[in-house]
Structure formats: C-alpha cells, structure tokens
Amino acid sequence: MTVAPEVFEVRDDDMLYVLDEQPSFELHAKVEAAARRCPKLAITLER
C-alpha cells in the first residue's frame, strides 16, 4: 500500500482493497513494485 497508495489501500479489517483496477501507464512501475514487496503476497498482476 505504501508503494502505490493511489491504487491500493489496507483498511482496518486488514484486507487489501484495489482502488484503481486499471491504473494509468505512469503507475505501472509502482504497481509492479507493490506486488513484489507485498508481505502477504496479496497482489498479483494480470496482463
């Protein structure tokens, strides 16, 4: 979440929420970094 807060949010229920399912091209590097760094492996990318 800290890597791409424009796209992901972790709420009080400790669940990850996707705020933007189709982020702009400019955010792709951040989204990929978030997927790599997610401690719970909750983020996967589809192309």
TAJO-V819483 format. One record per backbone hydrogen bond with DSSP energy under -0.5 kcal/mol. CO is the residue of the C=O (numbers start at 0). NH is the residue of the N-H. E is the energy in kcal/mol with one decimal. If there is no record, write none. Layout:
CO&NH&E, CO&NH&E
//
This chain:
3&6&-2.0, 3&7&-2.4, 6&18&-3.7, 6&19&-1.1, 8&10&-0.6, 8&16&-3.3, 10&13&-2.5, 14&10&-1.9, 16&8&-2.1, 16&18&-0.6, 19&22&-0.6, 23&26&-1.7, 23&27&-0.5, 24&27&-1.3, 26&30&-2.5, 27&31&-2.5, 28&32&-2.1, 29&33&-2.5, 30&34&-2.2, 31&35&-2.1, 32&36&-2.1, 33&37&-1.1, 37&40&-1.2, 41&43&-0.6
//
